[in-house]
Amino acid sequence: QVQLVESGGGLVQYGGSLRLTCLVSGRDFKSYEIGWFRQAPGKEREFVGAIIWKDLLPYYASAVNGRFTISGDNAKNTVFLQMNGLKPEDTAVYYCAMCFCTAQTMGVETEFDVWGQGTQVTVSS
């Protein structure tokens, strides 16, 4: 059984940085893509970015492009979300998710098969 566990969330001031980690455990999984999503209070969950697992190629939602960086270490089954220049509107629970698909999801939430429990990120103004 594949499991994803996020860590690294916390409270940070406006303009600060945080690095989230998504650790994937389990055996014999084949994943095309691992994505990051976030859900702010009272809002729907939204796509942040994702990384194509085989080549470690990231892509991002426009709202975070240039401020957030996704990287990975597929030997350690770990994906990172480096968040710089954080703003209060980045406050949310952040989730990583895995897709067992064979093509890029383009950030479509329903394409992801396994989800982590989430980690809270709070940005104070």
Backbone hydrogen bonds, N-H to C=O, Kabsch-Sander energy under -0.5 kcal/mol:
donor,donor_aa,acceptor,acceptor_aa,energy
3,Q,25,S,-2.3
5,V,23,L,-2.0
7,S,21,T,-1.9
10,G,120,Q,-0.8
12,V,122,T,-2.6
14,Y,124,S,-1.6
15,G,86,L,-3.6
16,G,13,Q,-2.5
18,L,83,M,-2.0
20,L,81,L,-2.8
21,T,7,S,-2.7
22,C,79,V,-2.9
23,L,5,V,-2.7
23,L,21,T,-0.5
24,V,22,C,-0.5
24,V,77,N,-3.0
25,S,3,Q,-2.8
25,S,23,L,-0.5
31,S,29,F,-0.5
32,Y,99,C,-1.7
33,E,99,C,-1.2
34,I,51,I,-2.2
35,G,97,A,-2.7
36,W,49,G,-3.5
37,F,95,Y,-2.9
38,R,46,E,-2.4
39,Q,93,V,-2.2
43,K,40,A,-2.2
46,E,38,R,-3.2
48,V,36,W,-2.9
49,G,36,W,-1.6
50,A,59,Y,-2.5
51,I,34,I,-2.6
52,I,57,L,-3.1
53,W,32,Y,-1.9
53,W,51,I,-0.7
56,L,52,I,-1.9
57,L,52,I,-1.0
59,Y,50,A,-2.3
61,A,48,V,-2.8
64,V,61,A,-1.3
65,N,61,A,-1.1
66,G,68,F,-0.6
67,R,64,V,-2.4
68,F,64,V,-2.2
69,T,82,Q,-2.6
71,S,80,F,-1.6
73,D,78,T,-3.1
76,K,73,D,-1.0
78,T,73,D,-2.0
79,V,22,C,-2.3
80,F,71,S,-3.1
81,L,20,L,-2.5
82,Q,69,T,-3.2
83,M,18,L,-3.3
83,M,81,L,-0.6
84,N,67,R,-2.0
84,N,82,Q,-0.6
85,G,15,G,-0.7
86,L,16,G,-2.3
90,D,87,K,-2.3
91,T,88,P,-1.8
92,A,121,V,-2.0
93,V,39,Q,-2.4
94,Y,92,A,-0.6
94,Y,119,T,-3.1
95,Y,37,F,-2.9
97,A,35,G,-2.3
98,M,114,V,-2.8
99,C,33,E,-2.7
108,V,105,T,-1.1
109,E,107,G,-0.6
111,E,108,V,-1.8
112,F,109,E,-1.8
113,D,98,M,-2.7
114,V,98,M,-1.8
116,G,96,C,-2.4
119,T,94,Y,-2.0
121,V,92,A,-2.7
122,T,10,G,-2.8
124,S,12,V,-2.5
124,S,122,T,-0.5
